[in-house]
Amino acid sequence: MDTERALAEFCTGLDPAALPATVRERAELLLVDAIACALTGRLAPPRPDWEAACRAAFGRGCATVVAGPPLAPAGAVHLNAFQITATTMCDVYRPALCHVTPEVVPVVLAVGEEVGASGARMLTALAAGLEVTARLGRSLDYRAFRAAGWHAPGILGPFGAAAAAAVLLDLPAPALARAWGLALGQAGGTFAAIGSLGVKFHQANGALSGYLAARFAAAGIGGTQNAWTHRDGGLFAAYGGGEPDRVTAALGEHWELLNVSMRRWPAASSLQSMVEAVLELRCGDGLGAVERLEVRLPPAGFALCADKGWPDQGTALQSARWVAAVVLADGECWLEQFAPDRLADPAVGAFARTRVTVVADPALPDGAARVTAWPSRAARPATGGGVTAGRDDPACAPSTGRGDDPAGAVSIAGRDDAPGDPSRPLGRDEVLGKLARAAASEGRPERAERLRRLLAADWTAPELCERLS
């Protein structure tokens, strides 16, 4: 019980004024990133049906839904979580392959709006929720966890969501520990859902589970106070083991939320480095300049993305072959590359099926990618001895991270880390740029500027939600 008590006391004792500047700034960027994702989520094909299900299950109400009509708080939590994850561009905590903001941000919005929290209190609650989720993720034996088929967001997310709600509800530490006991009873999700909307449901249900756990704990109803360390069915015992001591190691000195990655593009987290590599190689005629592409991914990314087709937007966002082909064709990776008419393009589809090869490379670290492009005959000089497609074009000159083979016949690009990873974090301008693009896609470009101005001032939760509605 010491582990749960120590982390509960840490979360409920957080002082907004004492939150380290780096942590506050990171929490704010993750909030902005999640809002950008939620705006694009309004455009996801399943969103109308998801919204109808939330309305039927939870009823109408006055809790803010990003860019949509309000719902009852539980419905707003569930729908906002879906919108954040819907277009596959939200955060990822790579050590546990866990998306964190879909579970935590919707609860912060719903509870913060209800209690009229200050912006500083909102960011403190968000930091608590992110930190709890990431610390649990780093402490699990992820190999055993994944080998058993578990999918982390719906299992770890409820604990972070409950922590965030507890901070905003001013719950004492014992009540938060009891809330985690209730969250444990709702934790779930397996990789059997991959390829279906079940993976999105894991995340939305993770947010809802944490919200419900905190609400019931606030009413004096709670579960076990050693949800993680109980020998008979605690988190570590039930989900593959790990190192519980790591949950509280260097608590307050080291913030694990700083290791949460953001995604630059709408595509699987395992494909972000691949997108960057294809953009680096692309020039000239796109598909016409390349005979074939070989994409090398680490085993985990290969298992998730190599065999995916592109029958719909959700699957296409996870398909290494489609993403590589359409980014090569368009020189872009945004929602338009996954629209129904684009998915039906015969030229891109044929290239993806017959000219993109995906290979597992155990030497690559998680999140890495290598892409090799062979030039088409039309792109080779008449003198022979093939060259990189478009290499004579000054606009396509080699850049950092790109190199040609000795024979000059192919071009290779790759990264060991993706843009947005802790080693290459997205800056404030990049995240605000993502927000601006998302707002433009949603049809309200002015929304991004209004949000930017608000966050630069001394804002409150109701003011933020007013600009999100």
N, C-alpha and C positions, 0 to 999 in steps of 0.2 A: 504493500500500500504506500510505501514511502515515495515511489516513483510518481504515482498519480497525485499524491498530496503535494509534492514539491512543485510539479508543473502547474497544478491548479492554483497554488498560492502565488506562483510567478505570474500567471495570467491575470488573476483577479487583483493583483497588487500593482499592475503596470500603471505608471503615471504618465499621462500624455506629455507633460512638460519635460519629462526625463527620457523620453524615447530618443535613442540615438538618431542623429540627423540622417545618417545613411539608411537606417531602417525605415524612418518616416518617408524618405524620398522613394525608396524602393516600393513600399506599400502603396504610395500614391501612384507610381507608374503602373503597378500591377492593377490598380483600380481603373485607371484610364484605359489600359489595355483591355480589361474585361468589358468595360463599357463599349469600346470599339467593336469587340466581338459580338456583344449583345445586339448592337445596331444591325450588324450584318445578319445576325440570326433571325431578324424579322423577315429576311428574304429567303430563308431556307424553305424548300418545298414542304417539309412536314409541319412547319410552324402553325398553319391554321388548324390542323387537326389536333396538334398538341395543345393549342390554346383552348379549343373547344372541350377537350378532355379535362383540362384544369378547371374550366368554368363549371362543367358538369359535376366534377368531383368535389370542388372546394367552394364554389359559389362566387358571386360578384362581391366586390368590396371596394375599399379605398386605398389599398396598397399599390404602389407604383410598379407598373410593368414597363420596362424600357421600350419606348416608342410605341406603346400599345395601351389599350384601355385597362383600367385598374381591376384588380381581383381581390379576393380575400387574401390575407397575408400568406397562408400556406400555398395557395395557388400562384401568387406572385413569386414566391420563392422557387417553386418548381418550374414555372415558365421562364423566369429570368435565368435560371441555371441552364435550361435547355438552350436558350438563345445564346448564352456565352459559349457553349460548346458546339452549337449546331453547324457552323461552317469550318470547324476543324482548324481554328487559328488561335485558340487560347493557350495558356501557359502549359508547361510540363515540368515536373520535378523528375529528372531522368533517373536518379538512383532507384526509384520505385515505380517508374513509368506512370506517374500519377499526375493528373490535371488537378490543380488546387483551387483556382479562382472560381470555377463553376459551383463548387460546394460552399465556399466561404462568402464571396461577394454578395450573392442574393440574400443571405441571412443578414449581413451587415446593412444592406439597403432597407430591408423590411423592418427590422427591429430599430435601426437608427431613425428611420422616418417616424415610427410610432412614438418613440420616446423623445424625439426632437433633439437628437444628439448633435454636438458640435462636430465640425470637421476633424478636429484633433482627436476627439473621442472615437470617431468612426475609424480613423486610420490606426488608432491603438487597438481597437477590436479586430480590425483586419489583420494587423501584424500578429496578434495573438493566435488567430485562427490559422494563418499561413504557417506560423512557427510550429504549432502543435502538429499539423499534418505532415510537414516536412521532417520534423524530428522523429515521428513515428515511422515514416518511410525510410529514413536512413538507418533506423535501429532494427528493422526486420531483416531476416535472412531472405533476401529477395529471390535468390535462386530456388530455395525450397518453396517459397510463396508462389512464384511463377510456375514451378514444376507441377504444383497441385492445381493449377488453372485459375488462381485467383486474379481478379482485376482490381487494382488498388483504389481508384477514385471512390467507389461506393463503400469501400471498407474503411479507408483512412479518413475520407472526407467528413463523415458525420462527427468525428471527434473535433476537427478543426472548426466546423460550423457551430457546434455546441459551445466551444470556447469563445468564439466571436460573439455569439448571442449573450453568453454569460457576462462578458465584459460590459456590454451595453445595458443589460438588465441589472447590473450591480449585484450579481449573485456572490455570496461568499464562497470561499474555496471548497468547503465540504459539499455545497450544492452543485458546484461544477463537477466535482468528482462523481457525484451521484448521476449527473447528467451523462457523463461518459459511460456509466453503467447502462443507461438506457440506450445510448448510441450503439453500444456493443451489440445489443439485441436486435438492432436494425441493420448492422453492417453486412454488406453482401455484394456479390457481383463476380462473375467468372468470364473467362475468355471465350466461352461458348457463344457469347453474344457478339463477338467480332463479326463484322459484316452486316450487322443489323442495327436498328435504332436502340437495341438494348444497351449498347455502350453509352448512349446519351442518357438513357433512363437511369443507368447506374449513377451518373453524376448528378442528375436532377434529384434523384431519390436520396443521394448522399446529403445534399443541401437540406432537403425536407426533413430527413431523419435527425440531423443535428438541431434544426429549428424546433422540432417536436420535443426532443430530449431536453433542451433548455427550458422550454415552456412548462413541461411537466415538473422539472426540477424546481422551477420558480414557484410552483404550486405546492411544493413539499413532497412530491412523488419522485422517488429516485431508485436507481438500481445499485448494483454492487459498487463499492468505492475502490475496488482494485480491478478495474475492467481490463487492464493490460497484463497484469502480473499474476492474476489468479491461476493456480496450477490446474484447475479443472475448467477449462473453457475460456480462460482469459485470451486476449488478443494474440499474444506470443505463443501460447500453448496451442491455440486452435488454428492459427494461420501459418505455421511453418517454423516458428522459433525466431531467434534473433538475440540481440544484446540489449535487454531492458535498461541497463545502466547508461547506454548512450542517449536515451531519451532526455536525461537531465544533465548530461556532461557539459561543463562550461556554460551553464544556463545563465543568460544575461550578459555573458562575455562574447560568446559566439552566436550569431543569428543564422540559422540554417535557411531561412527564407531568402537570403541573398543568393542562394544556389538554385532558386526557381528560375527556369528559363522562360523567355517569351518567344513567340513565333513571329517571324516577319511576314510570312505568307500563309494563305489558306491551303494547307496541305498537311499530311501526317507529320508529327514531330520527327519521325525517323527519316523524312525526306527533305528537311530544310537545307541540309548541306548539299543534297543533290540538286535542288532548285538553284542554289547559288552557283554550283559548278556548271550546270547547263547554261545559265545566263552568261557565265564567263566565256563559254565556248561558242555561244551563238553569234552569228554574224551573217551578213549577206542575205541569202535566200531562205534561211531557216531550214526547213525540211529538204529543200532542193539542194542544199550545199553539203548534206551529210548522207553517206551511204548507210551507216548504222551506228548505233550507240551501245556501248556496254556500260552498265551501271553496277558498281560494286558496293554492297552494303554490309554492315556487320550482321552477324547471325540473327540478332533480335529484330532488327529492321527488316531483314530479308523475310523472316517468318511472317511478319505482319503485312508486308506490302508487295512482295514479289509476284504473287499469284492473283492479285485483285484485278477484276475487270473494271468496267466503267458503265454499268447499266443505269446508274443514277448518280446524282451529285455526291451523296454521302460516300458511296463506294469509290467513285473516281478520285476523291480527295485523298484516298488511302492507296491508290494504285501507282506503283513506281513507274510502270510502263506508260500509263496515260499522262501522268504529270510530266515525265521527261519529254514525251512527244509534243504535248501542247505548249510547254514552255519553250521548246526548241522552235516550234512553228511560230509562236506569237511574240516571243521575247518578253513575256509578261506572265505573272502568276497572281491572279485575283479572281473574283467571283465569275467574271465573264468566261474564264477558261473552263468553267464547270457548269455553264448554262446548258439547258437541254439541246439547243441547236448546235452548240459547240461539240457536245458529246456525240452528236449524230454525224459529225463531219467525216466523210469516208476517207479522205486523205490522211487525216491525223490518226484515225482509227487503224487504218492499214499499216501506217508507220509503227504505231505502238504495238500492234500484234506481231509484225514480221521483222522489224528492224531494230527493236529495243530488246536487249538481253539483260537480265538481272542475275547477278552472281553473288553468292554469300562469300564473304571474305573474313575469316576469323581474326585476321591481323588488324582489322579496323576497330577502333573504339566505338562505343555506343554513340549514335548521333552523327557519325562520320559518313563520308561517301567519296567514291572516286568515279569519274565519268570519262570514258574514252570515246572520241568521235573519229570515225573514218570518213574522209571526204568522198563525196560522190565523184564519178568520172568527169562530170561537167565542171567540177571545181578544181580539177587537177590541171596543171599547165601541160601544154602540148609536148613539151620536152621530156615528160615522164618523171619518174621518181617522185610520186605523189606528195602533196603538201597538205598542211592543215587547211580545211575549207575556209576560203576568204583570207588567208594569211597575208596576201599582198595588199589587202585593204587596210590603210592606216588605222581605221576605226576598230579594226580587229586585232591590233597588235597585242602580243602576249602581255599579260599582267601578272601581278603577284599571285603565286599559287598555281600557275599554269606552266606546263613545260611540254616540249615536243620530243618524240622519240628520236634516236639518232638518225634514222632513215628519213625523217621528216614526213612520214606517211600518216601519222595520227596526231591528235591533240588530246592532252590529258589535263583535267582540272579536278580538284578535290579539296576537301577540308576535313580536319580531324574534329572540328567543333563547328557548330552552326551559329549563324548570326542570332543573337538573343541569348546564347548560353552564358553562364557566369564568366567565362574567359573572354567573351566578346559581347558584353551586354548592349542592348539597344539603349541609345541615349534618349533624353527627353524629347528632342526634336523628332526623332524617328517614331516614338510612340505617339506623339501628337499628330505626326503625319499620317499614321495608321488610323487615328481617330477621325481626322479630316476626310480621309478617303472613305471610311466606313459611313460617315454622315452623308457624304455625297452619294454613295451607293443607295443609302436608305431614302434619299430624296429630300433631306433637310440639311444642306451643307452649312447653313448658319448655326446649326446646333453645336458644331465643333468649336467655333469661336466663342459662343456663349459659355460652354463648359470650360474652355481654357481660361477665360476671364474670371469665372467663378473660383476655380481652383487656385488662382493666383492671389485670391483675397482670403478673408477670414470667413469661410463658408460654414453652413450647417447642413445636416441631412435633409430637412425639408426643402431647402433651397436647391440642393443637388437633385433631389427627386423631381422637383418642379420642372427642371430643365431636361430631365430624362423622359418625362411623360409625353 
